[in-house]
């Protein structure tokens, strides 16, 4: 797999080739919400949605593509997927990409706490995982998250994550995104 050897039980410090290879394995892994959307479809849709919203923010686009890569790492549970994904991509894609990836679950918790009705709009898999991820943020957590410089971008990533689960949506393939990832390494 990839330029830097095979992906084993741990995804710490993946190279770009390994990231691409791991994303490609997501074509055979459906989301847990019962739809026919695969993990790869979801990654591509999330990046495509962000490309429409923030076309010049290459790091945000990359974060959209790799935000759920932790779901593809053997032995990583849903509650740990964001942190595992962040550490898997940090060396190759940089701190900002990794930090946005790490924050996408916190952004869901933030939106549940701050936007009435947001939780009701979540896909079934996101609702099911919310409790394991800490549930709605407390007022202190909301204040701390809102003060983060990356909070607006993390919320944008979260919104694209929520919307990037459309069956049959045609978007650019993984090959389109490889130069972006290589340019960040």
N, C-alpha and C positions, 0 to 999 in steps of 0.2 A: 504494500500500500504506500503511496506517497513518496516524497523525496527523502524523508527522514526515517524510514523503516516502518514496520507494522504498528498498528495501534493495539496495545495490549489492554490489560485490565485497568490501567490508569491512563488518563488523557492529559496528565500534567505536561505542559510545555510542548504542545504539538507544533509542528511546522505547517506552513501553508498547504503543502501537498497532503499532509495527513488530515488537516481540517477539511479540505475538499473531499478527500476519500471518505471521511466519516460522514459528512453531509450526504454524500451519494448513497450511503447505506440506508439513509432515511427514506429512500424511494420505496422500500419494502416494509416500512414501519408506519402503520396508520396512527393518526392521533387517537387518543383514548376517548374521544367524544362520540364514537360510533359512526363517524362520517367516513367517507372514502378518501378524505384528504390525508396525504402522507406527511410524515415529518419533513421530507424534502419540499413537498408542495408548500407547506406552511412557511418554511424558511424563505423560499423564493417569493411567496406572496407578501410576506412581511417586509422584505427588502424592497420589493417593487412599490408597495404603498409608501414607504419612507422616501423612495426616490422621487415620487410625485410631490411629497410635502417638503422635502429638504434636499433637493438634488445636489447641492454643493457640500453637504456634510458627509464626506466619504466615511468617516468613522461611525457615524450613526447608521449609515446604510450597511456597513459591515456588521455592526452589532445586530441589526435586524436579521441578517442572514444567519448569524451564528448563535443567536440568543438561546436557543433550545438544544444546542449540541450536547449538553449534559444528558439529555434523554437518550442519546445514542451511545453513551459510555456504559459498558457493562458494570453492573453493581451500583449504579447511582440512582437513588430514589428521587421522587418528585420534589421532596423538601430540600434536597441538596443539589438539584440540577443547575440552578443559576450559579452557585459558587463553583461547581465543578466545571461548568462551561467557561466561566471567567478565567479560571486558572489554566484551562486547556488552551485558550487563545491569547493570553496575556503576552507571552514571549514573542509570538509571531505578529500580532496585530496591535499591540500597544496597550498602555494603561487606560486610555479613555474608552476604547472599545470594550475592554474587559470590565471596567467599572460600570459602563452602561448595561452590559449583560448581567452583571451581578445585581444591579438595581431593578431589573424589570419585574421581579416578584414584589419587591418593596413598593414599586409604583402601583401595582394592582391593589395592594393593601391600602395605600394612600388614597387611591381613587374610590375604593369602597367606603372609606371613612369620610371623604370630603364631597362626594357627589351623590346626592340621593338618586336612587334608581340604577346606579352603575352596576351594582352587584346582580341585579335582576337581568342585566343585558349580557352577562358573562356566559360563555359556552359551558356546557355541563361539566367538562373536564376541569375548567378553571374554577368553577364553583366547588367541585369536589376537593380540589387541591388547596383551596383557600384556608381551610381549617388547619391543615398540616403545615401551612406556611406562616401561621401566626394570626390569621383572621384579620379583621379590620384593625387599623392602627389606633392606638390611644392618642389623645390630644398631644401628649409630649412627643410621641413618635411622628405625628403629623408635622409638628413644628420643626423637628429636627430634619425630617426628609425635605420639607419645603425650603429649608435654608441651604440645602446642598446646591452647589453650582450646577451640577449635572441633572438636577430634578426636572427641569423642563424637557430636556432631551430624553430622559428616562420615561417620562409620561408619554411623550410622542412615540417612543418605542413600544410602550405598553399598549397604546391605542392601536398601533399597527398590528401588534401581536394578536389582539382581540379580533381584529377585522380580517386577518390573513388566514381564514379557514373556509374558503369558498370552494365548494366542489366544482370541478371543471373549469375553473378560472385559468385562462392561458396567460402566462407571464414568461419573461425571459428565462432561459435555462441556466443551469449552474455554470456552464462555461462562460457566460456573459460576466459573471461576477469574479472569476479567477483573477483577471488583471487588477481589479480593485484590491483584492486581498493581497496580491503580490506587491502592489504599490505601497501598502501599509507596513510590509515587513522590512 
